[in-house]
């Protein structure tokens, strides 16, 4: 069972604050914990969440269906929209040179939650889109939270440690 307080501290104050994070967990508990942590900020209009590959029934069952800017199993389309938002942040949307007239949505952090990260990023197009977000996103307020099963393979651990600034591995709570 995930340690909710440990995850919350990691994302709020630790290495996961303002960085891309890979969360390893054998179930859906960590995903639900993250949604619970983010829901108030999203509902107050301070944050945007894009969900990719999430179990729609699980999200609805736990009352989080309303917090997503976009939720899709079409990773390519959803990631293209996120990259479009990044480009809008870079260009300041054409013909809007005065920062005070920019839409608030340009300044809200965007969190891209990708469930079953290793499977979804096995598609070369999706992998390149995620790579672009991992490289450019932090500077533009776009953060990837990837969720995957515990990594047993040392090669995968090394790859993901290089891709993500932060890897949070679920620690069992004391029995």
C-alpha positions, 0 to 999 in steps of 0.5 A: 500500500502506498505511503500517502504522506511520503508521496505528498511530501515528495511532490510538494516539497521534495525532488518532485516539486517543479519537476517531471516525476515517474511514480512506480506502484503496483496498483492505482493507489498512487494515481488516486493519491495524486488526483486527491492532492491536485483536485483542489488546485484544479477546481480553484482554477490554479492548475490544469491536468491532462490525463492519458491512459487513465481508467475512466471508470476508476476516475469517475468512481472516485469523483475526479472526472471533472478535474481534467482539461483533457482525458484521452486514450489517444496519447498522440492527440492529447500530447499534440494539444499539450505541445500546442499549449507549450508553443502558445506559451513560447510565442505569447499567442500571436498579436498579444504582446502585452503580458497583462492581456494574456489569458490566465491559462497561459500561466497555469501549470499543466500536469500531464498524467500518463498511466502505464507509462512504459506501454504508452511510450512504446509507440515511437511518435508518442515517445518523441512527443513525451521526450519534447515535453520532458526536454522543454516542458519545465521551463514552460510550466508543463510537468509529466507525472508518469505512472508505471509498475515497479521497475525490475529491469536495471536498464529501464531504471537507468533510462527513466532516471535519465528521463525524469528529474525525480523517481518516486518508488512506492514504499510499503507502509509499516505493518 
